Amino acid sequence: MPRTHQVAGRVRAVGRGGDAVIETGEGIVLAPGGLPGEQVELELTRARRGAARGRIIRLPERAQERREPPCAVADRCGGCPLMIAEMSLQRRIKESFLREACEGLPGASDSELVWVAAPEELGYRRRARLAWFGQTFGYRQRHSARVVDIARCIVLAQPLQRAWDATREHLRTSIGGQGEIQLSLSDAVVVVELRTSDEQRPELFDACSQLSQTLGIGGVSLRSSDTGKPAVWGEAMVGARAHDGSSLWGPAGSFSQANDRINQMLVEHVVALAEPAGMRVLELHCGIGNFTVALAETAGMLVAVEQDASAVDACRANLAARRLQARVVEGNANRPPKGRYDVVVLDPPRQGAKDFFEEADHWRGTRRIVYVSCDTATLGRDLRLARDRGYRIDRMIAFDMFPQTAHLESLVRLVPR
């Protein structure tokens, strides 16, 4: 259809990706920048994955809780699609994601949805993934691989912003091609991780060395292929904040949550729902030990499974540093060691845990399943598989881990019916 084709419609909802779901006379259209209830006029642009997409050009009727975003590039950067909404509306939008995932399942209508708000709306991120293309440094544009130049990001914690300033200053003229940049706040310093598949000039290595010596930078790593070890300047170990305020250490590239204070509350709730005291506990996708060290404090027996070998080593080291006992297994978390477990705690990636829930032998007779999810679509699929195995929802908690974005961290407990 022509790119200039225009239609009018009303926003029915905001989808999990942050785009408005708009009802028009020509069907559903997805477009960024709309809020529930708004009347919009939009230009149809293209179809992607079977869905019509568009660009909002006018708002004849605006939502009462629409606001001017505090970031000047919010409409170009793909990071914070909900920054146009007051926090009260952001909450309702995100709660709807978890309600839809649990809708119609046993126990869902009887369970209160608990909301855990972020203490800070801005300046909360202690971990961020950015990118470069040529000499442009910033975030990727929404629904595009294009990098938007971003000098200042108001959701970054101040140490990350200072590290971003230094990264742009030191690397802009020496780096080539394109790639990803991850900034991770570890205690009082920031680790800068660079990933690229493009060949780099010798000048970049000198620039990375200089960057690693900058005040506030703990270390820099550069990985130019998927194989082999990265080049490292300084100390590239990444420190995440444990539930008790101490540090969990892992190698560069290891996963940790971006919001320390919300993560601490998440761990506390996971332990409270797992009730691990004296129990036989199975933890899946344990990473470097975010939940493991808390569960191990009281569990009668704990088996933790993780696929990444370096994360397994880090998890073991974090347990040993606290003189805690657990069996940490390197392997497929969807195919864990067979055994009898009272409690299962799992925190899978966005793909969810379909294989695990389809194989009931791994968790037959489990008293409680505590499921942490970063994607409510795969969560809803897996909860229906658990229902078919005789489980019901007992608790639902939503954590606003990423204010201003459409991402939601969810926690659901399942018990036998």
C-alpha positions as CSV (number, residue, x, y, z in Angstrom):
1,M,0.0,0.0,0.0
2,P,1.2,3.6,-0.6
3,R,3.4,5.0,2.2
4,T,1.3,8.2,2.3
5,H,-1.9,6.2,3.0
6,Q,-3.5,7.7,6.1
7,V,-6.2,6.3,8.5
8,A,-7.8,7.3,11.8
9,G,-8.4,5.1,14.8
10,R,-8.5,4.6,18.6
11,V,-5.8,3.1,20.7
12,R,-7.1,-0.1,22.3
13,A,-4.0,-0.9,24.4
14,V,-0.3,-0.7,24.5
15,G,1.4,-4.0,23.5
16,R,4.2,-5.8,25.3
17,G,6.8,-4.2,23.0
18,G,5.6,-0.7,23.8
19,D,3.7,0.0,20.6
20,A,0.1,1.2,20.6
21,V,-2.5,-1.3,19.3
22,I,-4.8,0.9,17.2
23,E,-8.2,-0.1,15.9
24,T,-8.9,1.4,12.5
25,G,-11.5,0.9,9.8
26,E,-8.8,-1.1,7.9
27,G,-7.9,-3.3,10.9
28,I,-5.4,-3.3,13.7
29,V,-2.3,-1.1,13.2
30,L,0.7,-1.0,15.5
31,A,2.5,2.3,16.0
32,P,4.8,3.8,18.6
33,G,3.7,6.8,20.7
34,G,0.0,6.1,21.4
35,L,-1.7,5.6,24.8
36,P,-4.9,3.7,25.7
37,G,-8.1,5.6,24.7
38,E,-6.5,8.1,22.5
39,Q,-7.9,9.1,19.1
40,V,-5.1,9.1,16.6
41,E,-4.5,9.8,12.9
42,L,-1.6,7.9,11.4
43,E,0.2,7.2,8.3
44,L,0.6,3.5,7.3
45,T,4.2,2.6,6.6
46,R,4.6,-1.1,6.2
47,A,3.6,-4.6,7.3
48,R,6.0,-6.5,9.5
49,R,5.5,-10.1,10.6
50,G,2.0,-10.0,9.4
51,A,1.0,-6.8,11.3
52,A,0.3,-3.4,9.7
53,R,2.5,-0.7,11.1
54,G,2.2,3.1,11.1
55,R,3.4,6.4,12.3
56,I,1.2,8.7,14.4
57,I,1.0,12.1,12.8
58,R,-1.8,13.7,14.9
59,L,-3.5,13.2,18.3
60,P,-7.1,14.7,18.1
61,E,-7.8,13.3,21.5
62,R,-5.1,12.8,24.1
63,A,-5.0,10.6,27.3
64,Q,-5.3,12.6,30.5
65,E,-2.1,10.9,31.8
66,R,0.0,11.7,28.7
67,R,3.0,13.9,29.6
68,E,5.8,15.6,27.9
69,P,8.7,13.2,28.2
70,P,11.6,14.5,30.3
71,C,14.1,13.2,27.7
72,A,14.5,15.3,24.6
73,V,15.2,12.3,22.3
74,A,12.5,9.9,23.7
75,D,10.7,9.9,20.3
76,R,13.8,8.8,18.4
77,C,15.5,6.5,20.9
78,G,14.0,3.0,21.2
79,G,14.7,2.6,24.9
80,C,11.8,4.3,26.8
81,P,8.5,4.0,24.9
82,L,6.4,4.7,28.0
83,M,8.1,7.9,29.0
84,I,5.2,9.7,27.4
85,A,2.9,8.4,30.2
86,E,2.5,9.3,33.8
87,M,3.7,6.6,36.2
88,S,0.2,5.7,37.2
89,L,-0.6,4.9,33.6
90,Q,2.7,3.0,33.1
91,R,1.7,0.9,36.1
92,R,-1.8,0.0,34.6
93,I,-0.2,-0.8,31.2
94,K,2.3,-3.2,32.7
95,E,-0.1,-4.8,35.1
96,S,-2.3,-5.7,32.1
97,F,0.6,-7.7,30.7
98,L,0.7,-10.0,33.7
99,R,-3.1,-10.2,34.0
100,E,-3.4,-11.2,30.4
101,A,-0.7,-13.9,30.9
102,C,-2.6,-15.4,33.8
103,E,-6.1,-14.8,32.5
104,G,-8.4,-17.8,32.8
105,L,-5.9,-20.0,34.7
106,P,-6.8,-21.7,37.9
107,G,-6.2,-19.4,40.9
108,A,-5.6,-16.3,38.9
109,S,-9.0,-14.6,39.7
110,D,-8.5,-15.4,43.4
111,S,-4.9,-14.0,43.6
112,E,-4.3,-10.4,44.2
113,L,-1.8,-8.8,41.7
114,V,0.9,-7.1,43.9
115,W,2.8,-4.2,42.4
116,V,6.3,-3.4,43.5
117,A,7.2,0.1,42.3
118,A,10.7,1.3,41.5
119,P,12.1,3.7,44.1
120,E,13.6,5.8,41.3
121,E,11.9,6.7,38.1
122,L,15.1,8.1,36.5
123,G,18.8,7.5,37.0
124,Y,18.2,3.9,38.2
125,R,20.1,1.8,35.6
126,R,23.4,0.3,36.8
127,R,23.7,-1.7,33.5
128,A,23.0,-0.6,30.0
129,R,23.5,-1.9,26.4
130,L,24.3,0.7,23.8
131,A,25.9,0.5,20.4
132,W,28.1,2.2,17.8
133,F,28.0,2.6,14.0
134,G,31.0,4.4,12.6
135,Q,31.4,7.4,14.9
136,T,27.8,7.4,16.1
137,F,27.4,6.2,19.7
138,G,24.0,5.7,21.3
139,Y,21.0,3.4,21.4
140,R,19.3,1.6,18.4
141,Q,16.3,3.3,17.0
142,R,13.0,1.7,17.6
143,H,12.3,-1.2,15.2
144,S,15.6,-0.5,13.4
145,A,19.2,-1.4,13.5
146,R,20.1,2.3,13.1
147,V,22.1,3.9,15.9
148,V,20.7,7.2,17.3
149,D,23.4,9.4,18.7
150,I,22.8,9.8,22.4
151,A,25.1,11.9,24.5
152,R,23.1,11.9,27.7
153,C,20.7,9.2,29.0
154,I,18.6,10.2,32.0
155,V,17.8,6.7,33.1
156,L,21.5,5.9,33.6
157,A,22.9,6.0,37.1
158,Q,25.4,8.9,37.3
159,P,28.5,6.6,37.3
160,L,27.3,5.0,34.1
161,Q,26.6,8.4,32.5
162,R,30.2,9.5,33.4
163,A,31.5,6.3,31.9
164,W,29.5,6.8,28.8
165,D,31.0,10.3,28.4
166,A,34.5,8.9,28.8
167,T,33.7,6.0,26.3
168,R,32.5,8.4,23.6
169,E,35.5,10.7,24.2
170,H,38.2,8.1,24.1
171,L,36.9,5.7,21.4
172,R,34.9,7.8,18.9
173,T,37.9,8.5,16.5
174,S,39.7,5.2,16.9
175,I,36.9,2.6,16.7
176,G,35.6,1.2,13.4
177,G,32.7,-0.7,11.9
178,Q,29.8,-1.4,14.3
179,G,29.1,-3.3,17.5
180,E,27.6,-3.4,21.0
181,I,28.7,-1.6,24.2
182,Q,27.7,-2.8,27.6
183,L,28.3,-0.6,30.7
184,S,28.1,-2.3,34.1
185,L,28.4,-0.6,37.4
186,S,30.4,-2.8,39.8
187,D,30.6,-1.3,43.3
188,A,32.1,2.2,42.7
189,V,33.5,1.7,39.1
190,V,32.1,0.8,35.7
191,V,33.2,-2.0,33.4
192,V,33.0,-1.3,29.7
193,E,32.5,-4.3,27.4
194,L,32.9,-3.9,23.6
195,R,31.7,-6.6,21.1
196,T,32.2,-6.4,17.3
197,S,32.7,-8.7,14.4
198,D,34.6,-6.0,12.5
199,E,38.4,-5.8,12.3
200,Q,39.8,-2.9,14.4
201,R,42.8,-0.7,14.0
202,P,45.7,-0.7,16.4
203,E,44.7,2.7,17.6
204,L,41.6,1.2,19.3
205,F,43.8,-0.9,21.6
206,D,45.6,2.2,22.8
207,A,42.3,4.0,23.3
208,C,40.9,1.1,25.3
209,S,44.0,1.2,27.5
210,Q,43.6,5.0,28.1
211,L,39.9,4.5,28.8
212,S,40.6,1.8,31.4
213,Q,42.8,4.3,33.3
214,T,40.0,7.0,33.4
215,L,38.7,7.8,36.9
216,G,35.5,5.7,37.5
217,I,36.4,3.0,34.9
218,G,37.4,-0.3,36.4
219,G,38.2,-2.1,33.2
220,V,37.6,-2.5,29.5
221,S,37.2,-5.6,27.5
222,L,37.1,-6.0,23.7
223,R,35.7,-9.1,22.0
224,S,36.1,-9.1,18.2
225,S,34.7,-12.5,17.5
226,D,32.4,-15.1,19.1
227,T,35.4,-17.4,19.8
228,G,38.5,-16.9,21.9
229,K,39.1,-14.7,24.9
230,P,38.5,-10.9,24.9
231,A,41.3,-8.4,25.2
232,V,41.2,-6.9,28.7
233,W,42.6,-3.7,30.1
234,G,42.3,-3.2,33.9
235,E,39.8,-5.5,35.8
236,A,36.8,-6.7,33.7
237,M,35.1,-8.7,36.4
238,V,31.5,-7.5,36.9
239,G,30.0,-7.0,40.3
240,A,26.3,-7.3,40.9
241,R,24.5,-6.4,44.2
242,A,23.4,-9.4,46.3
243,H,20.2,-9.3,48.4
244,D,22.2,-8.5,51.5
245,G,24.1,-5.6,49.9
246,S,27.3,-7.5,49.3
247,S,28.7,-8.1,45.8
248,L,28.3,-11.1,43.5
249,W,31.2,-11.3,41.1
250,G,31.1,-12.7,37.5
251,P,33.1,-12.4,34.3
252,A,32.5,-9.7,31.7
253,G,29.3,-10.5,29.8
254,S,27.6,-12.3,32.7
255,F,24.0,-11.4,33.3
256,S,22.9,-9.2,36.2
257,Q,19.8,-7.1,36.8
258,A,19.9,-3.4,35.8
259,N,18.1,-2.1,38.8
260,D,19.8,-2.9,42.2
261,R,17.0,-1.8,44.5
262,I,14.2,-3.6,42.7
263,N,16.4,-6.7,42.3
264,Q,17.0,-6.8,46.1
265,M,13.2,-6.8,46.6
266,L,12.8,-9.4,43.9
267,V,15.2,-11.8,45.7
268,E,13.4,-11.2,49.0
269,H,10.1,-12.1,47.4
270,V,11.5,-15.1,45.7
271,V,12.8,-16.5,49.0
272,A,9.6,-15.7,50.8
273,L,7.5,-17.5,48.2
274,A,9.9,-20.4,47.9
275,E,10.0,-21.0,51.6
276,P,13.2,-23.0,51.3
277,A,14.0,-23.7,54.9
278,G,14.8,-27.4,55.2
279,M,13.5,-28.1,51.7
280,R,15.0,-29.9,48.7
281,V,15.3,-27.0,46.3
282,L,16.0,-27.0,42.5
283,E,17.0,-23.7,41.0
284,L,17.2,-23.3,37.2
285,H,19.1,-20.7,35.2
286,C,21.0,-19.7,38.3
287,G,23.6,-17.5,36.6
288,I,26.2,-16.2,38.9
289,G,24.0,-16.8,42.0
290,N,21.5,-13.9,42.3
291,F,19.0,-16.2,44.0
292,T,21.3,-19.1,44.8
293,V,23.2,-17.4,47.7
294,A,19.9,-16.4,49.3
295,L,18.2,-19.8,48.9
296,A,21.3,-21.6,50.1
297,E,21.2,-19.8,53.5
298,T,18.3,-22.0,54.7
299,A,17.6,-24.8,52.1
300,G,18.1,-28.3,53.3
301,M,19.5,-29.2,49.9
302,L,20.0,-27.0,46.9
303,V,20.8,-28.0,43.3
304,A,21.4,-25.0,40.9
305,V,21.7,-25.5,37.2
306,E,23.3,-23.1,34.7
307,Q,24.4,-23.6,31.0
308,D,27.1,-21.0,30.9
309,A,30.4,-22.5,32.2
310,S,31.9,-19.2,33.3
311,A,28.7,-18.3,35.2
312,V,28.8,-21.7,36.9
313,D,32.4,-21.0,38.1
314,A,31.3,-17.6,39.4
315,C,28.3,-19.0,41.2
316,R,30.4,-21.6,43.0
317,A,32.9,-18.9,43.9
318,N,30.2,-16.6,45.3
319,L,28.8,-19.4,47.4
320,A,32.3,-20.3,48.7
321,A,32.9,-16.7,49.6
322,R,29.9,-16.9,51.9
323,R,30.6,-20.4,53.1
324,L,27.3,-21.6,51.7
325,Q,26.7,-25.1,50.3
326,A,24.9,-26.0,47.1
327,R,25.5,-28.3,44.1
328,V,26.0,-26.1,41.1
329,V,25.6,-28.1,37.8
330,E,26.7,-27.0,34.4
331,G,24.0,-28.1,31.9
332,N,20.7,-27.5,30.2
333,A,18.3,-26.1,32.8
334,N,15.4,-27.5,30.9
335,R,16.8,-31.0,31.5
336,P,18.0,-30.8,35.1
337,P,19.3,-33.7,37.2
338,K,16.6,-36.1,38.1
339,G,15.5,-36.1,41.7
340,R,12.8,-35.4,44.2
341,Y,12.4,-31.7,44.9
342,D,10.1,-29.8,47.2
343,V,10.6,-26.5,45.6
344,V,11.6,-25.3,42.1
345,V,12.8,-21.8,41.4
346,L,13.4,-20.8,37.8
347,D,14.4,-17.6,36.1
348,P,14.6,-18.4,32.3
349,P,15.6,-16.1,29.5
350,R,12.9,-14.6,27.3
351,Q,12.4,-17.9,25.5
352,G,10.8,-19.3,28.7
353,A,10.9,-22.9,29.9
354,K,8.6,-24.8,27.5
355,D,10.8,-27.9,27.5
356,F,10.9,-28.0,31.3
357,F,7.2,-27.8,31.7
358,E,6.5,-30.3,29.0
359,E,8.6,-32.9,30.9
360,A,6.7,-33.5,34.1
361,D,9.2,-36.1,35.4
362,H,11.6,-33.2,36.4
363,W,9.1,-31.7,38.8
364,R,6.5,-34.3,39.7
365,G,5.4,-33.9,43.3
366,T,6.9,-30.4,43.7
367,R,5.1,-28.4,46.4
368,R,5.9,-25.0,45.0
369,I,7.1,-23.6,41.7
370,V,8.4,-20.0,41.9
371,Y,8.7,-18.6,38.3
372,V,10.5,-15.4,37.6
373,S,9.8,-14.1,34.1
374,C,11.1,-11.2,31.9
375,D,8.6,-12.0,29.2
376,T,4.9,-12.4,30.0
377,A,4.1,-14.0,26.6
378,T,6.3,-17.0,27.2
379,L,5.2,-16.9,30.9
380,G,1.6,-17.3,29.9
381,R,2.4,-20.2,27.6
382,D,4.4,-22.0,30.4
383,L,1.7,-21.4,33.0
384,R,-0.8,-23.2,30.8
385,L,1.5,-26.1,30.5
386,A,1.8,-26.2,34.3
387,R,-2.0,-26.1,34.6
388,D,-2.2,-29.2,32.4
389,R,0.0,-30.9,34.9
390,G,-2.3,-30.1,37.8
391,Y,-0.9,-26.7,39.1
392,R,-2.7,-23.5,39.9
393,I,-1.6,-19.9,40.5
394,D,-1.1,-19.0,44.1
395,R,0.7,-15.6,44.0
396,M,1.3,-12.9,41.3
397,I,3.7,-10.0,41.8
398,A,4.8,-7.4,39.2
399,F,8.1,-5.6,39.6
400,D,8.8,-2.3,37.8
401,M,12.4,-3.2,37.1
402,F,12.6,-0.7,34.2
403,P,10.5,2.4,34.6
404,Q,9.8,4.3,31.3
405,T,10.0,1.1,29.3
406,A,7.5,-1.6,28.5
407,H,9.5,-4.3,30.1
408,L,8.1,-6.1,33.2
409,E,9.7,-8.5,35.6
410,S,7.0,-10.9,36.9
411,L,6.9,-13.4,39.8
412,V,4.3,-16.2,39.9
413,R,4.0,-19.0,42.4
414,L,2.3,-22.3,41.4
415,V,1.0,-24.9,43.8
416,P,-0.8,-28.2,43.2
417,R,-4.5,-28.0,42.8
